[in-house]
């Protein structure tokens, strides 16, 4: 049984709170505040019960043990302080002790600046545990990792799942175990290698499974189509062929047309039927007929799970398919769940966050959870008992 914060009577304690504040930052400004906002309810719950909080998080992938200012959490501390209207002390040198001074909240500098964090150093975990009385884990996005500031603390402290983590698990379980059918799944991304297990798992559960990106190209190649110079994974063509032979393959929805370009600047978009793609073409999006087909499927769906943009969204007009699919899901009456860091910024940019049933903060962790893999931190917190 998952040990959850809301059922624990935690008052007047120093709480170590592991969050996932790994947000995009440009010129010291927060580009997406989604994960920060999602973390606030747990912070407010702890403060209301007269606790003091030591916030732990990572940001980016700095070289472990080295301080790199571009990965500093200071902009996050300042932003969060404004949002909750509370002074947050930012501690650069925190591992040997912290001082709350005139505040109830401390944010520690990037945990990945500490030697041993990613290797789950027991010595580092012991030092971190000495900073507080209770550990609350609310960072679903790292629940599949074994690191000192998360996995390593659970054996050393009385530990609980925060409100965000509880919501993530409940929504994922509802989508996996008891979705209201018909369920439409949209899986896209550059590499089929990272999502082949997910596709196999969801093909059984879904009424329709729409694929895009490099994953789609690998399937098109496996089906014998000319994909020109399009991104695909040759090592996974045989895996794609196995799925093609699967009894539920008819649930896998293929596009009618695609948008291509045949030069390096991609400034000459051309919409072509799948059968008309040439050897010098690069597939960069789905075409108008395919969009209409997918939108019609979404309209008839009761549940939609979406992971990954459908085209090369970094350049117009190859974001068209993704934008129109996002808008179609937003106005539908279905239960909609979105997971994956590449998809959320698009929904944010379109101001559609409030039009989706649930947006997950987890990327790889969510996919592994849906695949049915045991996530090490969730196991320690009792999620599988």
Helices and strands as residue ranges (DSSP letters): G 5-7, E 14-19, E 25-26, E 29-30, H 34-48, E 52-56, G 69-71, H 74-84, E 88-91, E 105-108, G 111-113, H 122-129, E 134-138, G 140-142, H 151-154, E 158-161, H 163-177, E 183-187, G 192-194, H 196-205, E 208-211, H 213-222, G 234-236, H 237-244, G 249-251, E 252-253, E 257-261, E 270-273, G 274-276, E 282-286, H 288-299, E 303-307, H 320-331, E 335-338, H 341-349, G 353-355, E 358-359, H 364-371, H 376-380
